[in-house]
Amino acid sequence: MLDELRDSFDVVQVQSPLRALSRLTRETFAGLYVGAEHLGDAFQIGKLLQNERILEGMPDGIVVLDSENTIVWGNGRLSDWSDEKAVIGSNFYTVLGSPEILGPDFCPFHTALATARPSTSTLRSGDNRYFQVHAAPVFEGGEAPQHLIVTVRDVTTEMLQQQKLVAIHQAGVELADLMPDELSVMSVEERIELLKKNILHFTKDLLQFDVVEIRLLDGRTGKLAPLLAVGIIPEAAGRDLFASPQNNGVTGFVAATGKSYLCEDTAADPLYLEGCKGAKSSLTVPLILHDEVIGTFNVESPEPRAFTESDLQFLEIFTRDVAVALNTLELLRAEKVTTAQESVEAIHSAVALPVDDILNDAVNVMERYIGHEPEVVERLQAILRNARDIKQLIQRVGQKMAPIQAHPQADDAEARAPLRGRRMLVVDADESVRSAAHNLLERYGCIVETAHDGGEAIYMVRNMAQEGNYEVILVDIRLPDMSGYGLLLKLQEIMDPVPLVLMTGFGYDPGHSIVKARQAKLPLYGELCKPFRLDQLLDTVERIVVGGDELGGNKPKNEDAAQAESGTAEKPAAQDNPPQPQQEAPQEKSASDNNAQQSAPSPKGEPVRQR
């Protein structure tokens, strides 16, 4: 048969259907003769050629390559990508402009032929297009494969999105990334400005948004405070917005619901409030941290339908990192506040009791040595003022060192606003109790002074009368020189009413001082157990303070106030107990007697407490 054909035609003989297909695509033939042994394979090749129109409509490229990477057949998609009309007979890599092989297999065609197994890799062309290739060997009889069927898929969009996601993640890491040496020299305000600058940089260069507005949510008031606004008109930037789905625009809706909002046409959207002049579309996403909305991120465009679902996805990912960066700054600020407060408290704790001793000694001198020259009295009063100023100055410095108020302890202090600036006297022989009173009350703005016994307390109250009196006096029921009830009776001679709170150790009151004090007009809520429980201590003193305000304050009695001003007030007997009922507990008397044995006579025969 072949000999007869050779008489009339130029016969080209090949050993496999694929090689025949390769010659058919490159050359012109009058006919095709298929031997009986290749009839089945030829039938499959015929079906391939018959379905070529279907393959040409596929979005992916399909080519047949020989062992030299020459294109034997293709569905035409490669021609579209390479702008070359004739790709049959050309080298595969040459058609794609010698692309860079990105892996994972850096020789995919050689690997597929050598191992007789499929291989996959990614290529990047010179015009920044990405192609994913899958090469599968074609088996012909029992021989080693000499041809590959290669599918080529354009993955440019997917790769660019993946690169953008990686860039967004890296940008998020860099938002608030500060070196230790930078943290030590940058103030809180400088860190915030750096974060805002980084957010704006990545928003414009990476996300390609030109109009940006970021607001932070105040969890207590629901108000959305502006943090960053670029391209927003001043009226919109200064607009008061709250986390509410009604009457607060898209931003308020997003903050209230925690859901992103894509506004494709601002003119037809009832929620939209003008932010950018001439804006036709907007995209707003919530700033979410630990499943809670902490703010909003809004971008706008003068073009309608300018934002896609991909933009929404990218912005949502970026805002997660923005929320984390804001939280990191908040933690750094809170840490700085805590450190400053701890430093101030440590200094204040170290000087509080020594300053109290100065106050106690000064009023003792003023009370015990009546008849001082006016200059001496004036100097003693200056000592009192300066000693009190020391603690106040420390507190003011602490407030300046603490850069923000958004701190749990600051919030607690704000809730206890009635205590700020209130003068309190704590009378207890136990140094730990006096120190605890300083530490617990002064952090809420109270002005705390202490005394060791009843005699010192009376002196302190009498000398304070010129400055407005103490608004709360906390007294142990068993003092070294008198009972708490006895001190109440003494103080009633100086001021009315007496804002007294009696303190008992674990509620133990063997002398029934509290019962007697109630009969002597002890203020309501005027009882407290030691050791202090903070909430109970604060509640008690706040009730006394508020009650005193309602009564018009605690005023000195006229006669004693006049004596205090003239310096002729009689000193109280430090060791004399006040008149007590016959059923007074003997323990309190013994406490007084024991203290009397520890007292030493002064130059004028008056007992003086030994330290």
C-alpha positions in Angstrom: 0.0 0.0 0.0 2.8 2.4 0.9 4.7 1.5 -2.2 1.7 2.3 -4.4 1.3 5.7 -2.6 5.0 6.5 -3.1 4.5 6.3 -6.8 2.1 9.2 -6.8 2.9 11.2 -3.5 5.8 12.2 -1.4 5.2 10.0 1.7 6.3 11.1 5.1 6.3 8.3 7.6 6.1 8.8 11.5 5.9 6.3 14.3 3.2 7.8 16.5 -0.1 9.7 16.2 1.3 12.7 18.1 4.2 13.0 15.8 1.8 12.9 12.9 -0.3 15.6 14.6 2.9 17.7 14.9 3.6 17.4 11.2 0.0 18.0 10.3 -0.1 21.3 12.1 3.1 22.6 10.5 2.9 21.2 7.0 0.4 20.7 4.2 -0.6 17.1 3.3 -2.9 15.7 0.7 -4.0 12.8 3.0 -3.4 10.8 6.1 -2.8 7.1 6.1 -3.0 5.3 9.5 -1.7 1.8 10.0 -3.9 -0.8 11.7 -1.7 -0.9 14.8 -2.3 2.9 15.4 -5.9 3.0 14.5 -7.1 3.4 18.1 -4.7 6.2 18.8 -5.6 7.9 15.6 -9.2 7.8 16.5 -8.5 9.7 19.7 -6.4 12.3 17.8 -9.3 12.7 15.4 -11.7 13.4 18.3 -9.2 16.0 19.6 -9.2 17.7 16.3 -12.9 17.5 16.0 -13.3 19.2 19.4 -10.8 21.9 18.7 -13.5 24.5 18.5 -14.6 23.6 22.0 -11.0 23.8 23.3 -10.5 27.2 21.6 -13.3 28.6 23.8 -11.7 27.6 27.0 -10.2 30.3 29.2 -7.1 28.2 29.8 -4.4 27.5 27.2 -3.8 23.9 26.1 -0.8 22.9 24.1 1.0 19.7 23.1 4.8 19.9 23.5 7.5 17.6 22.2 10.7 16.8 24.1 12.3 20.0 22.8 9.5 22.1 24.3 8.3 22.9 20.8 4.6 23.5 20.5 3.0 20.8 18.4 -0.6 21.9 18.8 -2.5 24.5 20.7 -6.0 25.8 21.3 -5.1 29.3 20.3 -5.1 30.8 23.8 -1.3 31.1 23.9 -1.5 33.2 20.7 -3.9 35.7 22.5 -1.5 36.0 25.4 1.6 36.4 23.4 0.3 38.5 20.5 1.8 36.0 18.1 -0.6 34.6 15.5 1.5 31.5 14.7 2.8 29.7 17.7 2.9 26.1 16.3 6.5 25.1 15.9 7.8 27.7 18.3 9.4 27.1 21.6 7.0 27.4 24.5 9.1 29.7 26.6 10.0 31.9 23.7 6.3 32.5 23.0 5.8 33.7 26.5 8.8 36.0 26.4 11.2 33.8 28.3 9.3 34.0 31.6 10.9 33.6 35.1 10.1 30.2 36.6 9.0 30.7 40.2 8.6 27.1 41.2 7.9 24.9 43.0 9.4 22.9 40.1 12.0 24.9 38.2 12.1 22.4 35.3 8.5 21.3 35.0 8.7 19.9 31.5 11.9 18.0 31.9 10.7 16.6 35.2 7.4 15.4 33.7 9.2 13.6 30.9 12.0 12.2 33.1 9.7 10.9 35.8 6.6 10.1 33.7 4.6 12.0 36.3 2.7 15.3 36.1 4.6 18.5 37.2 3.4 22.0 38.1 5.1 25.4 38.3 4.3 29.1 38.1 5.8 31.5 35.5 6.1 35.3 35.6 6.4 37.1 32.2 8.2 40.3 31.6 5.0 42.3 31.7 4.3 41.1 35.2 1.8 38.5 34.2 1.6 35.2 36.0 0.9 31.7 34.5 0.4 28.4 36.2 1.4 25.4 34.0 0.6 21.8 34.5 2.5 19.3 32.4 1.3 15.7 32.0 3.2 13.1 29.9 1.6 11.3 27.0 2.3 7.6 27.0 2.6 5.9 23.5 2.7 2.2 23.7 5.4 0.9 26.0 7.9 3.6 25.1 9.1 6.5 27.3 6.9 9.6 26.9 8.1 12.0 24.2 5.2 14.5 24.4 3.5 16.6 27.0 0.0 17.9 27.3 0.4 21.3 29.0 -2.4 23.4 30.4 -1.6 27.0 31.0 -3.8 29.2 33.3 -3.5 33.0 33.7 -3.3 33.5 37.5 -2.3 37.2 37.3 -5.3 38.5 39.3 -4.9 35.8 42.0 -1.1 36.4 42.4 -1.5 40.2 42.5 -4.2 39.9 45.2 -2.0 37.5 47.1 0.9 39.9 46.9 -1.4 42.7 48.0 -2.5 40.7 51.0 1.1 40.0 52.0 1.9 43.7 51.6 -1.1 44.6 53.7 -0.1 42.2 56.4 3.5 43.6 56.3 2.1 47.1 56.5 0.0 46.2 59.5 3.1 44.9 61.2 4.9 48.2 60.5 2.1 50.4 61.6 3.1 50.6 65.2 6.5 48.9 65.0 8.8 50.9 67.2 12.3 50.0 68.4 13.1 50.2 72.1 15.2 53.3 71.7 12.3 55.0 69.9 9.9 54.1 72.6 12.2 55.7 75.2 12.4 59.1 73.4 9.0 59.4 71.8 6.1 60.9 73.7 2.6 59.4 73.5 1.5 62.2 71.1 4.5 61.5 68.9 3.6 57.8 68.7 0.0 58.6 67.8 1.2 61.0 65.0 3.6 58.3 63.7 0.8 55.8 63.6 -1.5 58.3 61.8 1.3 59.0 59.3 1.9 55.2 58.6 -1.9 54.6 58.2 -2.1 57.4 55.7 1.0 56.2 53.8 -0.2 52.6 53.4 -3.8 53.7 52.6 -2.7 55.9 49.7 0.3 53.9 48.4 -0.9 50.3 49.0 -4.7 50.5 49.0 -4.8 53.5 46.7 -7.4 55.4 48.6 -7.1 59.2 48.7 -10.0 60.2 51.0 -9.8 58.7 54.4 -11.6 59.3 57.8 -10.9 57.3 60.9 -13.0 57.7 64.1 -12.6 56.0 67.5 -15.6 54.9 69.6 -15.9 56.1 73.2 -17.4 53.0 74.8 -19.0 55.1 77.6 -20.7 57.8 75.6 -21.0 56.1 72.2 -19.4 59.1 70.5 -17.2 58.6 67.5 -14.3 60.9 67.9 -12.2 61.8 64.8 -8.7 60.5 64.8 -7.6 61.1 61.1 -9.3 62.9 58.3 -7.8 63.5 54.8 -9.9 64.9 52.0 -12.9 65.3 54.2 -14.6 68.7 54.3 -14.2 70.6 57.7 -18.0 70.5 58.4 -18.0 66.7 58.1 -14.7 66.2 60.0 -16.2 68.2 62.9 -19.6 66.6 62.8 -20.7 64.9 66.0 -21.4 61.2 65.2 -22.6 58.4 67.5 -22.8 54.7 67.2 -26.4 54.5 66.2 -28.1 53.1 63.0 -30.3 56.2 62.6 -29.4 59.8 62.0 -25.6 59.2 62.2 -24.8 58.4 58.6 -23.0 55.3 57.3 -20.3 55.7 60.0 -22.8 55.6 62.8 -24.6 52.6 61.2 -21.3 50.6 60.9 -20.2 51.4 64.4 -23.6 50.3 65.8 -23.9 47.1 63.8 -20.3 46.1 63.4 -20.9 45.4 59.7 -19.1 46.8 56.7 -21.1 49.0 54.3 -20.4 49.5 50.6 -22.2 52.6 49.2 -22.1 52.4 45.4 -24.1 55.6 44.8 -24.2 58.3 47.5 -27.1 60.1 45.7 -29.4 57.1 46.1 -28.3 56.0 49.6 -30.4 57.4 52.5 -27.8 56.6 55.1 -25.0 58.6 53.5 -23.9 62.0 54.9 -21.5 64.1 52.9 -17.9 63.6 53.9 -15.9 64.4 50.8 -17.0 67.2 48.4 -18.5 65.6 45.3 -18.2 62.0 46.6 -20.2 59.5 44.5 -19.3 56.3 46.4 -18.0 55.3 49.8 -16.7 52.2 51.7 -16.9 52.0 55.5 -15.7 49.2 57.7 -15.6 48.8 61.5 -12.4 48.7 63.5 -12.8 45.5 65.5 -10.7 44.3 68.4 -11.6 41.1 70.4 -15.0 41.1 68.7 -15.8 44.6 69.9 -16.1 47.7 67.7 -13.6 50.3 68.7 -14.0 52.7 65.7 -14.6 53.1 62.0 -12.6 53.4 58.8 -14.2 55.3 55.9 -12.9 55.9 52.4 -14.7 57.8 49.6 -14.3 58.4 45.9 -15.7 61.0 43.4 -16.5 58.1 41.0 -19.7 56.1 41.3 -19.2 52.3 42.1 -15.5 52.9 42.6 -15.1 50.2 45.2 -15.3 46.4 44.6 -15.6 43.4 46.8 -11.9 43.0 46.7 -11.4 46.6 48.0 -13.8 45.7 50.8 -11.8 42.5 51.6 -8.5 44.4 51.5 -9.7 47.2 53.7 -11.2 44.8 56.3 -7.9 43.0 56.5 -6.0 46.3 56.9 -8.3 47.6 59.6 -7.7 44.5 61.7 -4.0 45.6 61.9 -5.0 49.2 62.4 -7.1 48.1 65.4 -4.3 46.0 66.8 -1.9 49.0 66.4 -4.2 51.3 68.2 -4.6 48.8 71.0 -0.8 48.5 71.2 -0.5 52.2 71.6 -3.2 52.2 74.2 -1.3 49.5 76.1 1.9 51.5 75.9 0.1 54.6 77.2 -1.6 52.6 80.0 1.8 51.1 80.9 3.3 54.6 81.0 0.4 55.8 83.2 0.8 52.8 85.5 4.6 53.4 85.8 4.1 57.1 86.5 1.4 56.4 89.1 3.5 53.7 90.8 6.5 56.0 90.9 4.4 58.8 92.4 2.7 56.4 94.9 6.1 55.1 96.0 7.4 58.6 96.6 4.2 59.7 98.2 4.1 56.6 100.5 7.7 57.3 101.6 7.0 60.9 102.6 3.4 60.7 103.7 3.9 59.6 107.3 7.0 61.7 107.9 5.1 64.7 106.7 2.3 63.8 109.1 4.8 63.7 111.9 5.9 67.2 111.0 2.3 68.3 111.1 1.8 66.6 114.4 4.9 68.1 116.0 4.1 71.6 114.7 0.6 71.6 116.1 1.9 70.1 119.4 4.3 73.0 119.7 1.6 75.5 118.9 -0.8 74.0 121.4 1.6 73.2 124.3 3.5 76.5 124.3 0.8 79.1 124.3 1.9 82.7 124.2 4.5 82.5 121.4 5.6 85.6 119.7 3.6 86.4 116.6 6.6 85.7 114.4 7.1 82.2 115.9 3.4 81.5 115.4 3.6 82.7 111.8 6.6 80.5 111.2 4.9 77.4 112.7 1.9 78.1 110.5 4.2 78.3 107.5 5.7 74.9 108.5 2.2 73.5 108.4 1.4 75.0 105.0 4.7 73.9 103.5 4.4 70.4 104.9 0.9 70.1 103.4 2.2 71.5 100.1 4.8 68.8 99.8 2.2 66.1 99.3 0.1 68.2 97.0 3.1 69.0 94.8 3.9 65.2 94.5 0.3 64.6 93.4 0.4 67.3 90.8 3.7 66.0 89.4 2.1 62.6 89.1 -0.9 64.0 87.2 1.5 65.6 84.7 3.5 62.4 84.3 0.3 60.4 83.5 -0.4 61.3 79.9 -4.0 60.1 79.6 -7.1 59.7 81.6 -8.3 56.6 79.7 -7.1 54.2 82.3 -9.1 51.9 84.6 -7.8 53.6 87.8 -8.5 57.0 86.3 -12.0 55.9 85.4 -12.5 54.7 89.0 -11.3 58.1 90.3 -13.7 59.8 88.0 -16.5 57.8 89.4 -15.5 58.9 92.9 -15.4 62.6 91.9 -17.1 63.7 95.2 -13.9 62.6 97.1 -11.5 64.8 95.1 -9.9 67.5 97.2 -11.6 66.4 100.5 -9.6 66.6 103.7 -9.6 63.6 105.9 -7.9 62.8 109.2 -7.1 59.2 110.2 -6.4 58.6 113.9 -4.8 55.3 114.7 -1.8 54.1 116.6 -1.1 51.4 114.0 1.3 52.7 111.4 0.1 50.2 108.8 -3.4 51.5 109.1 -2.3 55.1 108.6 -0.1 54.1 105.7 -3.0 52.1 104.1 -5.3 55.1 104.5 -2.8 57.3 102.5 -2.4 54.7 99.8 -6.0 53.9 99.3 -7.7 57.4 99.7 -5.1 59.6 98.0 -5.3 57.8 94.7 -8.9 59.1 94.5 -7.8 62.7 95.2 -8.4 62.8 98.9 -6.1 65.0 101.1 -5.2 62.6 104.0 -3.5 63.5 107.3 -3.0 61.2 110.2 -2.6 61.3 114.0 -1.3 58.7 116.5 -3.7 59.4 119.3 -6.7 61.4 120.5 -4.6 64.3 121.8 -2.9 64.8 118.4 -6.2 64.5 116.6 -7.7 67.3 118.7 -4.7 69.6 118.0 -5.0 68.8 114.3 -8.7 69.5 114.2 -8.3 72.8 116.2 -5.6 74.1 113.9 -7.4 73.0 110.8 -10.5 75.0 111.7 -9.0 78.1 110.1 -8.8 76.3 106.7 -12.3 74.7 106.7 -12.0 71.6 108.9 -11.7 68.0 108.0 -14.6 66.5 106.1 -14.1 63.0 107.4 -12.4 61.8 110.6 -11.6 58.1 110.8 -10.9 57.0 114.4 -9.9 53.7 115.9 -12.3 52.8 118.8 -9.2 52.1 121.1 -6.6 54.9 121.0 -3.6 55.0 123.4 -5.0 57.9 125.3 -8.7 57.7 125.0 -11.5 55.7 123.3 -13.0 56.6 120.0 -16.2 57.6 121.8 -14.3 59.8 124.1 -12.6 61.6 121.2 -16.1 62.1 119.6 -17.2 64.0 122.8 -14.0 66.1 122.7 -14.4 67.0 119.1 -18.1 68.0 119.6 -16.7 70.9 121.7 -14.8 72.1 118.7 -17.0 71.4 115.6 -20.5 70.6 114.9 -21.4 68.1 113.5 -18.4 65.8 113.8 -18.0 63.7 110.6 -16.6 60.8 112.6 -16.2 57.2 111.4 -15.3 54.6 114.1 -12.9 51.8 113.0 -12.9 48.4 114.6 -10.6 45.5 114.1 -12.7 42.8 112.4 -15.8 44.4 113.9 -14.6 43.8 117.5 -15.9 46.4 119.9 -15.4 45.2 123.5 -16.2 48.6 125.1 -19.4 49.2 123.1 -17.9 52.5 121.9 -20.0 52.3 118.7 -23.3 52.0 120.7 -22.4 54.9 122.9 -21.2 57.0 119.9 -24.5 56.4 118.2 -26.2 57.9 121.2 -23.9 60.8 120.9 -24.9 61.6 117.3 -22.4 59.4 115.5 -23.1 60.1 111.8 -25.1 57.5 109.8 -22.7 55.0 108.2 -20.1 56.0 110.7 -18.7 52.5 111.2 -15.8 50.7 109.4 -14.0 47.4 109.8 -10.2 47.0 109.6 -8.4 45.8 107.6 -9.9 48.1 105.0 -11.9 46.8 102.1 -11.5 49.4 99.4 -15.1 49.6 98.2 -16.4 49.7 101.7 -13.9 52.4 102.7 -14.8 54.5 99.7 -18.5 54.1 100.1 -18.3 55.0 103.7 -16.3 58.2 103.3 -18.3 59.3 100.3 -21.5 59.0 102.2 -20.1 61.1 105.0 -18.8 63.7 102.5 -22.1 63.9 100.6 -24.1 64.1 103.9 -21.8 66.9 105.1 -22.4 68.8 101.8 -26.2 68.5 102.2 -25.9 69.9 105.8 -23.8 72.8 104.7 -20.4 71.4 105.8 -18.8 71.0 109.2 -18.3 74.3 111.0 -16.2 75.2 114.0 -18.0 76.4 117.1 -17.7 80.2 117.5 -15.9 80.3 120.8 -13.3 77.7 120.0 -12.8 79.1 116.5 -12.0 82.5 118.1 -9.6 80.8 120.5 -7.9 79.0 117.7 -7.4 82.3 115.8 -6.0 84.1 118.8 -3.8 81.3 119.9 -5.3 81.1 123.4 -7.2 77.9 123.1 -6.7 75.6 126.0 -4.9 72.4 125.2 -6.8 69.2 125.8 -5.4 66.9 128.5 -3.7 64.2 126.5 -4.2 61.6 129.2 -7.6 62.6 130.5 -10.4 60.4 129.4 -13.7 62.1 128.7 -16.6 61.5 131.1 -17.7 58.0 130.5 -20.7 56.0 131.7 -20.2 53.5 134.5 -20.6 50.6 132.2 -17.5 51.8 130.1 -15.5 48.7 129.2 -12.4 48.3 131.5 -10.2 47.5 128.5 -10.4 51.1 127.2 -9.4 52.4 130.6 -6.5 50.1 130.9 -5.3 51.1 127.4 -5.3 54.7 128.6 -3.4 53.8 131.8 -0.9 51.8 130.0 -0.2 54.7 127.6 0.2 57.0 130.6 3.0 54.9 131.9 4.8 55.3 128.5 4.5 59.1 128.6 7.4 61.4 129.7 6.9 64.8 131.3 7.6 67.8 129.3 9.5 70.8 130.7 6.1 72.2 131.9 5.0 68.9 133.4 2.8 68.0 130.5 2.9 64.5 129.0 4.5 64.1 125.6 4.2 61.1 123.4 7.4 59.2 122.9 8.3 58.0 119.4 
